[in-house]
């Protein structure tokens, strides 16, 4: 891939220092109360929150063409992941993405620790993302995991889990940057959960442009008659029928 940036693509410092581009992360804190998120995830397995305005979505989606911002491009059909492609950002992340990742982590860390307590495990996640990433890096997980995904007609993402090493933060987020019904059709965000001795249950998560779905990476605790137990989760994207769908993925552990 070319390492040059397209002239029309916003540069990282422009995204980071323009007031409008910074605002989504600032506004996000008011929409991401840990108690409300925990209630939604406990009830339905995920939470949906509006985070980005249309201008911010367009600016972030346009970064896909800026090859110099990324450390790796993955063509999904080459790995039997589905169809489509995605790119992992290189360090340092564009400031608007780094800010949004930190803001989300601060709201999700209390939920992650509550999950560990429910399952009889010691609290493991510091309140600040930089402290958690320092642990990842000390364990050899040094490669950034935020990514942009691009799907066209006929593309899809198989059900999967985003595990990149021994250290795993148990929640992640995906932000839809394209407008459903206008930019693309099809392409619904899909989740499944597998409870012990039960068949899998599927959920289709309705998303609008700029909305984030927050969901478990691997499992979540569910209260049963004999106490909490683990429900195994997977997620994917159904087939795109027309147009193009772009998504920002925010995973909080780095990769080995």
N, C-alpha and C positions, 0 to 999 in steps of 0.2 A: 504494500500500500504506500501511497505517497505520504511523506511527512509534512507536506505544506498545508497551510490553512487556507480555505477558500476565503476570498476577500470579503464576501458578504456575511460570513459566519461570525457571530460575536466572539471576541476574545475573552479568555477567562477573567482578566481584570475588569473588563467592561461588565460582565455579568456580576462580578463581586462588588463593584463600587457604585454602580448605578442604583439610585435609591429604590426604584421600582423593583429591580431584580432582587434586592436585599429584603424587601418587605414580606415576601411569602414566608420565609423562615421566621421573621419576627411575629407575624400574625399567627403562625402555626401554634405557638405555645398556648394561646387562649383556647384553641380547638382540641387540644390534646391532653385533657385532664386524665391522669392515670386511672382514676376510679371509674370514669365513664367508659374508657377504652376497655378496662378489665371486665366491666359488666357486659359490654357488647360481645366481646370474644367468648366469655363464658356462656352466653346465651346462644350464639349462632356460629361460633368458630372464627369470626373475623370482625373487624371494625372498619367502617368507611368514613373518611373525613375529607372535606374540600380543603385543599392546601394551596394550589397554584392558580393564578389568574391566566387568562388566555395568552397574554403577552409573554408571561414567563414560560408557559408551555411551548409556545412557538420558538422562543430563544433556546430552550433546552433541547427540543427536538432537532433544531438546526445544527447542534453540536455534533450530530452523528457524522456529518461530512468532514469534520476537522480531525483528520487521522492523527495528527500530532498530539492530541489529548489522550490517546488510548494506548494501553500496553498490549492488548491482544484482541483480535477479531475471531469470532467463532461462527462457522457456517454449520447450522444445526444438523442438516441432513448428513453431513460427513461423520457425525458421531451418533447417529440414530436418536437424536434428541427431539426430532420433529422436523419442521421446515421453517426457514427464516434465518436470521443472523442476529448477533449481538456483539457489543464491544465493551470490554472492561476499561474503565478509566485508569490512567497512570497517576502516580503521585507527582506533585500535589494535586488534589482534586480541585476542580473549579470552585471558587469560594462559595457560590450559592448552593452547590451540592454538599459541600462540607458543612455549611451552616445548617442545612435542612437535616442532614444525617445526625448532627449533634443534638439538635432540638428534639427530634424524634426519640433518640436514645434516652435523653433525660426523662421523657415521659414513660418510656417502656421499661427502663431498668427496675423500677419498683414492682412492676407486674412480673418480670422475669424472676426476681428474688422471691416473690410471693409464690410463684409456681414451684420453685425449688423447695420452699418450706412445706408446701402442701404435700410434696412427694417425699418428705423426710430428708431433704438434702440441705446442706449448709448454704447460706447466701454466698453468691460467687461474683456478683456483678457490681462494680463500683458505680456511683451515681454519674460519673463523667465519662464520656466516650473516649477521651484521650487516655485515661487511665486504663480502660479496658483494652484499647489498641496496644498500649505498652505491654500488656500481658501477652497479647497475640504475638507481637514481634519478638518477645523474649522466648516464645515457644516455637519460633521459626515461621510463623504465619505473618508474612511481611507484604504480601501483594494486595493492593486495594481491590475490593469486590463490587463497589457501585458500578452499574452498567447501564447502557442504553440498548434497547431491543427494537428491532425493525422487522415487521411482518408485511408481506404482500399477499395478493390473492392466492389461495390454496395453502398458505402457511399456517402452522399451528405449533404448539409447544406441548410435548408429552408431559404427563404427570410426573413430578419429580420433587426432590428436596435439595436445597442449596447448602450442602455440607462441604466445607473446604479445609478441614483440619480437625484436630482434637478439640480445640476451643470453639464452641458454637454458642452464639447468642440466640435465644430460642424464638425471637420474633423478627420479622422483616416487613418491608413495605414495598409496594409497587404503585407508581403514580402514572396514571394514564395521561399522555401528552397529546393525543389525537382526539378528535370529536367523533363519537360514535354516531352513525347515521349520516354524517357529513363527510368525514375523512375516510371512513371505512364502514363496512357492515360485517356481521359475524364477530369473531374474535372475542368471545365472552371469557372473562376470568373464571376459571373452574377450580373448585377444591373438592377433595375427598377426605373423609375421616374413617378410620378403621378401628372400631371398638372390639375388645376381646370377645370372641365367640359370636360375633355378629357380622352381617354383611356390610360392605362399605356404603356410606351415605355420601351422595354428591350434592354440592351446592354451586349454583351459578350466581356470581356476585355482580349486581348491576353497578356500573361505574360511569360517571360523566367526566368530561375533559377537566383535568386539574385535580381530580379526586384521588386519594390514596386509599388502597386497601391494605390493612395491617393484619398480619396473619402469622400463625406458627410456622417455624422452619421445619420442624421434625415431629413434635408431639406437644400436647397440652394436657393439663390435668383436668379430669372430670370427676365430680363427686358421685360416688356410687354408694350402695347400701352398706358396704364394708369399708368405706373411706375412699379417698381419691385414687384414681388409676389413670394410666397414660392412654391417650387416644392418638394414634399415629395419623399424621396429616401429610397430604401431597397436594400440589397445585400445578396448574397448567393453563393453556389458552386454547380455546376451540378454534376451528378452521376459519380463516378470514375469507369471506365470500367476495368482497370487492374492496378496492382502495388500499390504503396503507395505514398501519397501526404502529405507533411508536410509544415506548414506555420507559420510564426511569425506574430501575430497580435499586433499592437501598438495603443492602445486607450489612450488618454491623460488625461481624467478625471478618478479619482479613484472611487471605488464603495462604496455604503453605506452598 
